[in-house]
Amino acid sequence: MGVDGSAPGAARLRVVDGVPLLRPAEQVFEAMLDGWRNQQLARNLAVSTVEGRRATVRAFAAAASAFPWRWAPQMLDEWLGDLRSVRHVKRTTIRSYQDAVRSFCQYVTDPAYGWAAECETRFGSHPIQVVHDWNTAVHVQESEADAAKRAFTRRELQTFFTYCDDQVARIRGLGRKGWLPAFRDATLFKVAYAYGLRRNETRMLDAADFGRNPRGPEFGEYGVCYVRHGKAKKGSPPKRRSVLTVFDWAPEVLDEWFTEVRPSFEVEGNPATWPSERGRRVGCQRLNSRFAAYRDALGLDAGLDFHSFRRSYVTHLIEDGYDARFVQEQVGHEHASTTSIYTCVSSDFRTRTLRRHLDATTAAALETQAGRQA
């Protein structure tokens, strides 16, 4: 609450009564956006989320060529229709836009904030809710990911990692400095798969985020990966979890990186596991572009993206017989159904599983028949 008891983002905190404005419509709209920002920050939403929502509302206002007190549902329909039919924006993006506009309209129409009265006084009109059940997409499935997105097959994954290593050797053989970033990215890709990490979880790792597992001493200093920047729930800090090392090759990859290569980045005082050449930490766009370049060079399916490392981790552990609950805990899913969505079990695995059960059934039947004959 404000010092006078007003809600965060209230109109009278943003616009001073009785003071003439030079560009009243533009200034009131900006004051609305600033107030909405404060209201969202008061709910503990991430700054990046807040700024993304504000950008969406600005984009809608520009497309509608109208300020919020002149908005109508038809304007939203036309904007979203253009995004879907002309710009081919994805369903999940459309829903996020709808949610942003709905949230803004809820804010400016809430009597606690006073914007409706402010607009009525200044412009002779007031904002209304323009996002309703009849003009928004219904979320009916647990997962709405692009159907083209999938896990690597084991052969594809090995081909990809081999290509990463080959590029390091090629660039280094040419005497270019680029071999260091190439080595970093190759190792980062392997670690993302080795621990089933999301992209931001991977890039935000620090050198101190690896430790010993008393129950797995064979992994040495890299028996556990402590994830401190897991996917957060709305209004909550990043979710933490620890991921146990399961692949025997992962500690070797990490040890080579930390002892032989990372020091070459001149990381004095930088805790980041993956330092950038120009900054503290490698950026997401750099990882995306490197991944896409390698994938395309190999002629791999465009449905493979960075998140495919995580899909592959889940799939391969399930195929190798790991308990589903263990896999769920490793990747930090709250519900088992989410883990099952990630599982892209191969037809070969299903065939082996079916064959194993059929053989067991046949063996049991033969034992029963033999017992009767005896």
C-alpha positions as CSV (number, residue, x, y, z in Angstrom):
1,M,0.0,0.0,0.0
2,G,1.1,3.6,-0.5
3,V,1.8,5.9,2.4
4,D,-1.8,7.3,2.1
5,G,-3.3,3.8,2.0
6,S,-3.6,3.7,-1.9
7,A,-2.9,0.4,-3.7
8,P,0.4,0.1,-5.6
9,G,-0.1,1.7,-9.0
10,A,-3.2,3.7,-8.0
11,A,-4.1,6.6,-10.4
12,R,-3.7,9.3,-7.8
13,L,-0.2,8.1,-7.1
14,R,0.7,8.3,-10.8
15,V,-1.2,11.4,-12.0
16,V,-1.4,14.5,-9.8
17,D,-4.9,16.0,-9.6
18,G,-5.5,19.4,-11.0
19,V,-2.2,19.5,-13.0
20,P,-2.7,20.0,-16.7
21,L,-0.8,17.6,-18.9
22,L,1.0,18.5,-22.1
23,R,0.0,15.3,-23.9
24,P,-2.8,14.0,-21.6
25,A,-3.6,10.8,-23.5
26,E,0.0,9.6,-23.9
27,Q,1.0,10.6,-20.4
28,V,-2.0,8.9,-18.8
29,F,-1.3,5.7,-20.8
30,E,2.3,5.8,-19.6
31,A,1.2,6.4,-16.0
32,M,-1.1,3.4,-16.3
33,L,1.8,1.2,-17.6
34,D,4.0,2.4,-14.7
35,G,1.3,1.8,-12.2
36,W,0.7,-1.7,-13.6
37,R,4.4,-2.4,-13.4
38,N,4.4,-1.5,-9.7
39,Q,1.4,-3.6,-9.1
40,Q,3.0,-6.7,-10.7
41,L,6.3,-6.1,-8.9
42,A,4.3,-6.0,-5.6
43,R,3.2,-9.5,-6.5
44,N,6.8,-10.7,-6.8
45,L,6.7,-11.2,-10.6
46,A,10.0,-11.2,-12.3
47,V,11.2,-7.9,-13.8
48,S,11.6,-9.7,-17.2
49,T,8.0,-11.0,-17.1
50,V,6.7,-7.5,-16.2
51,E,8.6,-5.8,-19.0
52,G,7.6,-8.4,-21.5
53,R,3.9,-7.9,-20.6
54,R,4.3,-4.1,-20.9
55,A,5.8,-4.5,-24.3
56,T,2.8,-6.7,-25.4
57,V,0.3,-4.1,-24.2
58,R,2.2,-1.3,-26.0
59,A,2.2,-3.5,-29.2
60,F,-1.6,-4.0,-28.9
61,A,-2.2,-0.2,-28.3
62,A,-0.1,0.6,-31.4
63,A,-1.9,-2.0,-33.5
64,A,-5.3,-0.8,-32.4
65,S,-4.3,2.9,-32.7
66,A,-6.2,3.6,-29.6
67,F,-5.6,4.2,-25.9
68,P,-7.0,1.8,-23.3
69,W,-10.2,3.8,-22.6
70,R,-11.1,3.4,-26.3
71,W,-10.3,-0.3,-26.6
72,A,-13.0,-2.8,-27.7
73,P,-12.9,-6.6,-28.0
74,Q,-13.0,-6.4,-31.8
75,M,-9.7,-4.6,-31.8
76,L,-8.1,-7.5,-29.9
77,D,-9.7,-10.0,-32.3
78,E,-8.2,-8.2,-35.3
79,W,-4.8,-7.9,-33.8
80,L,-4.6,-11.6,-32.8
81,G,-6.1,-12.6,-36.1
82,D,-3.3,-10.8,-37.9
83,L,-0.7,-12.4,-35.7
84,R,-2.0,-15.9,-36.4
85,S,-2.8,-15.7,-40.1
86,V,-0.2,-13.3,-41.4
87,R,2.7,-13.6,-39.0
88,H,2.1,-17.2,-38.0
89,V,2.7,-16.6,-34.3
90,K,2.5,-19.8,-32.2
91,R,-0.5,-20.8,-30.1
92,T,1.4,-20.5,-26.8
93,T,2.6,-17.0,-27.8
94,I,-0.9,-15.9,-28.6
95,R,-2.1,-17.1,-25.2
96,S,0.7,-15.2,-23.5
97,Y,-0.4,-12.0,-25.3
98,Q,-4.0,-12.6,-24.3
99,D,-3.0,-13.1,-20.7
100,A,-1.0,-9.9,-20.7
101,V,-3.8,-7.7,-22.1
102,R,-6.3,-9.4,-19.8
103,S,-4.1,-8.7,-16.8
104,F,-3.7,-5.0,-17.8
105,C,-7.4,-4.6,-18.3
106,Q,-8.1,-6.1,-14.9
107,Y,-5.7,-3.6,-13.4
108,V,-7.1,-0.5,-15.1
109,T,-10.8,-1.5,-14.5
110,D,-10.2,-2.3,-10.8
111,P,-11.9,0.4,-8.7
112,A,-9.1,0.1,-6.1
113,Y,-6.7,1.8,-8.6
114,G,-9.0,4.6,-9.7
115,W,-8.1,4.6,-13.4
116,A,-11.7,4.3,-14.6
117,A,-12.7,7.4,-12.8
118,E,-9.6,9.2,-13.9
119,C,-10.2,8.4,-17.6
120,E,-13.9,9.3,-17.3
121,T,-13.0,12.7,-15.9
122,R,-10.2,13.5,-18.5
123,F,-11.5,11.8,-21.6
124,G,-15.2,11.1,-21.1
125,S,-14.7,7.4,-21.4
126,H,-13.3,4.5,-19.3
127,P,-11.4,1.3,-20.0
128,I,-13.2,-2.0,-20.1
129,Q,-12.1,-5.7,-20.2
130,V,-11.6,-6.7,-23.8
131,V,-10.4,-10.3,-23.2
132,H,-13.2,-12.7,-22.6
133,D,-13.9,-16.5,-22.9
134,W,-15.4,-16.1,-26.3
135,N,-12.3,-14.5,-27.9
136,T,-9.4,-16.3,-26.2
137,A,-7.8,-19.7,-26.7
138,V,-8.8,-22.4,-24.2
139,H,-5.9,-24.3,-22.6
140,V,-7.1,-27.9,-22.7
141,Q,-3.9,-29.9,-23.0
142,E,-1.1,-30.5,-20.5
143,S,1.5,-29.8,-23.2
144,E,1.1,-27.6,-26.2
145,A,4.6,-27.8,-27.5
146,D,5.2,-27.9,-31.2
147,A,4.6,-31.4,-32.4
148,A,7.9,-31.2,-34.4
149,K,10.0,-30.9,-31.2
150,R,11.5,-34.1,-30.1
151,A,14.4,-35.9,-28.4
152,F,17.6,-36.9,-30.1
153,T,18.0,-40.5,-31.0
154,R,21.2,-42.0,-29.5
155,R,22.9,-42.0,-32.9
156,E,21.9,-38.4,-33.6
157,L,23.2,-37.3,-30.2
158,Q,26.6,-39.1,-30.7
159,T,26.8,-37.6,-34.2
160,F,26.1,-34.1,-32.8
161,F,28.7,-34.3,-30.0
162,T,31.3,-35.7,-32.4
163,Y,30.7,-32.8,-34.7
164,C,31.1,-30.4,-31.8
165,D,34.5,-31.9,-31.0
166,D,35.6,-31.9,-34.6
167,Q,34.8,-28.2,-34.9
168,V,37.0,-27.5,-31.9
169,A,39.9,-29.4,-33.5
170,R,39.3,-27.8,-36.9
171,I,39.3,-24.2,-35.6
172,R,42.3,-24.9,-33.4
173,G,44.2,-26.5,-36.3
174,L,43.7,-23.2,-38.2
175,G,45.3,-21.3,-35.4
176,R,42.2,-19.3,-34.6
177,K,41.2,-18.0,-31.2
178,G,37.6,-19.2,-31.8
179,W,38.5,-22.7,-30.6
180,L,38.0,-21.7,-26.9
181,P,34.4,-20.6,-27.3
182,A,33.8,-23.7,-29.5
183,F,35.2,-25.9,-26.8
184,R,33.1,-24.1,-24.1
185,D,29.9,-24.6,-26.1
186,A,30.7,-28.2,-26.9
187,T,31.2,-29.0,-23.2
188,L,28.1,-27.0,-22.3
189,F,26.0,-29.0,-24.7
190,K,27.3,-32.3,-23.2
191,V,26.6,-31.1,-19.6
192,A,23.1,-30.0,-20.5
193,Y,22.4,-33.5,-21.7
194,A,24.3,-35.2,-18.9
195,Y,22.1,-33.5,-16.2
196,G,18.9,-33.0,-18.1
197,L,19.1,-29.2,-17.8
198,R,17.1,-26.4,-19.3
199,R,19.0,-23.8,-21.3
200,N,19.0,-21.1,-18.6
201,E,19.7,-23.6,-15.9
202,T,22.8,-24.6,-17.8
203,R,24.2,-21.1,-18.6
204,M,23.6,-19.9,-15.0
205,L,25.7,-22.7,-13.5
206,D,28.7,-21.5,-11.4
207,A,31.9,-23.4,-10.8
208,A,30.8,-24.0,-7.2
209,D,27.6,-25.8,-8.3
210,F,29.3,-29.2,-8.6
211,G,30.1,-31.4,-5.6
212,R,30.7,-34.9,-4.3
213,N,28.0,-37.5,-3.9
214,P,28.8,-39.7,-0.8
215,R,26.9,-42.6,-2.4
216,G,28.7,-42.2,-5.7
217,P,32.4,-41.7,-4.8
218,E,33.5,-42.9,-8.3
219,F,32.3,-39.6,-9.7
220,G,34.8,-37.6,-7.6
221,E,34.2,-33.9,-7.5
222,Y,31.4,-34.1,-9.9
223,G,28.9,-36.4,-8.3
224,V,26.2,-33.8,-8.0
225,C,25.1,-30.7,-10.0
226,Y,23.3,-28.1,-7.8
227,V,20.8,-26.2,-9.9
228,R,20.0,-22.8,-8.4
229,H,18.2,-21.2,-11.3
230,G,15.4,-23.7,-12.0
231,K,12.1,-22.8,-13.6
232,A,10.2,-20.6,-11.2
233,K,6.5,-20.5,-10.4
234,K,4.8,-17.2,-10.9
235,G,5.7,-14.8,-8.2
236,S,8.3,-17.2,-6.7
237,P,12.1,-17.2,-6.8
238,P,13.9,-19.8,-9.0
239,K,13.4,-23.4,-7.9
240,R,16.5,-25.2,-6.7
241,R,17.2,-28.9,-7.0
242,S,20.2,-31.2,-7.0
243,V,20.9,-33.6,-9.9
244,L,22.9,-36.7,-9.3
245,T,25.5,-37.7,-11.9
246,V,24.4,-40.9,-13.8
247,F,26.8,-41.0,-16.8
248,D,30.3,-42.1,-16.0
249,W,31.7,-39.9,-18.8
250,A,30.3,-36.6,-17.4
251,P,33.0,-36.1,-14.6
252,E,35.8,-36.6,-17.2
253,V,34.2,-33.9,-19.4
254,L,33.8,-31.5,-16.5
255,D,37.3,-32.1,-15.1
256,E,38.9,-31.4,-18.5
257,W,36.9,-28.1,-18.8
258,F,37.7,-26.8,-15.3
259,T,41.3,-27.8,-15.1
260,E,42.6,-27.3,-18.7
261,V,40.3,-25.0,-20.7
262,R,38.3,-22.7,-18.5
263,P,41.4,-21.0,-17.0
264,S,42.3,-19.8,-20.6
265,F,39.3,-17.5,-20.4
266,E,41.0,-15.4,-17.7
267,V,38.2,-16.0,-15.3
268,E,39.8,-14.3,-12.3
269,G,36.9,-13.3,-10.0
270,N,34.2,-14.7,-12.4
271,P,32.3,-17.6,-10.8
272,A,30.4,-18.6,-14.0
273,T,31.0,-22.1,-15.3
274,W,30.7,-20.8,-18.9
275,P,32.3,-17.4,-19.2
276,S,31.9,-15.3,-22.3
277,E,34.7,-13.8,-24.3
278,R,33.3,-10.3,-23.6
279,G,31.3,-10.7,-20.5
280,R,30.7,-12.6,-17.3
281,R,28.5,-15.4,-18.8
282,V,27.6,-16.8,-22.2
283,G,24.3,-15.6,-23.6
284,C,21.3,-17.6,-24.7
285,Q,21.4,-16.2,-28.2
286,R,24.9,-17.4,-28.6
287,L,24.0,-20.9,-27.5
288,N,20.9,-20.9,-29.8
289,S,22.9,-19.8,-32.9
290,R,25.7,-22.3,-32.2
291,F,23.3,-25.2,-31.8
292,A,21.3,-24.3,-34.9
293,A,24.5,-24.0,-37.0
294,Y,25.7,-27.4,-35.9
295,R,22.3,-29.0,-36.3
296,D,21.8,-27.6,-39.8
297,A,25.4,-28.4,-40.9
298,L,24.7,-32.1,-40.0
299,G,21.3,-32.0,-41.8
300,L,19.5,-33.0,-38.6
301,D,15.7,-32.5,-38.1
302,A,14.7,-28.9,-37.4
303,G,12.5,-30.2,-34.6
304,L,15.7,-30.6,-32.5
305,D,16.5,-27.6,-30.3
306,F,18.5,-27.0,-27.2
307,H,15.6,-28.3,-25.1
308,S,16.0,-31.6,-26.9
309,F,19.0,-32.4,-24.6
310,R,16.6,-32.4,-21.7
311,R,14.0,-34.5,-23.6
312,S,16.8,-36.9,-24.6
313,Y,18.0,-37.2,-21.0
314,V,14.5,-38.2,-19.8
315,T,13.9,-40.6,-22.7
316,H,17.3,-42.4,-22.4
317,L,17.1,-42.8,-18.7
318,I,13.6,-44.4,-19.0
319,E,14.8,-46.6,-21.8
320,D,17.8,-47.7,-19.7
321,G,15.4,-48.8,-16.9
322,Y,15.7,-46.0,-14.4
323,D,12.8,-45.6,-12.1
324,A,10.3,-43.0,-13.3
325,R,10.1,-41.3,-9.9
326,F,13.9,-41.0,-9.9
327,V,13.9,-39.4,-13.3
328,Q,11.1,-37.0,-12.2
329,E,13.2,-35.9,-9.3
330,Q,16.3,-35.5,-11.4
331,V,14.6,-33.1,-13.8
332,G,12.6,-31.3,-11.2
333,H,9.1,-32.0,-12.4
334,E,6.4,-31.5,-9.8
335,H,4.1,-34.0,-11.5
336,A,4.9,-37.4,-13.1
337,S,2.6,-36.5,-16.0
338,T,4.9,-33.7,-17.0
339,T,7.8,-36.2,-17.1
340,S,5.8,-38.5,-19.2
341,I,5.2,-35.8,-21.8
342,Y,9.0,-35.3,-22.1
343,T,9.5,-39.0,-22.7
344,C,10.0,-39.8,-26.3
345,V,10.6,-43.5,-25.9
346,S,11.8,-45.1,-29.1
347,S,10.0,-47.8,-31.0
348,D,13.0,-50.1,-30.5
349,F,12.7,-49.7,-26.7
350,R,9.0,-50.5,-26.8
351,T,9.6,-53.5,-29.0
352,R,12.2,-54.8,-26.5
353,T,9.9,-54.2,-23.6
354,L,7.0,-56.0,-25.4
355,R,9.3,-58.9,-26.3
356,R,10.6,-59.2,-22.7
357,H,7.0,-59.4,-21.3
358,L,5.9,-61.8,-24.0
359,D,8.9,-64.1,-23.3
360,A,8.1,-64.0,-19.6
361,T,4.5,-64.9,-20.2
362,T,5.4,-67.8,-22.5
363,A,8.0,-69.1,-20.0
364,A,5.4,-68.9,-17.2
365,A,2.9,-70.8,-19.4
366,L,5.4,-73.5,-20.2
367,E,6.3,-73.9,-16.5
368,T,2.6,-74.3,-15.7
369,Q,2.1,-76.9,-18.5
370,A,5.2,-78.8,-17.4
371,G,4.0,-78.9,-13.8
372,R,0.6,-80.4,-14.8
373,Q,2.3,-83.1,-17.0
374,A,4.5,-84.0,-14.1
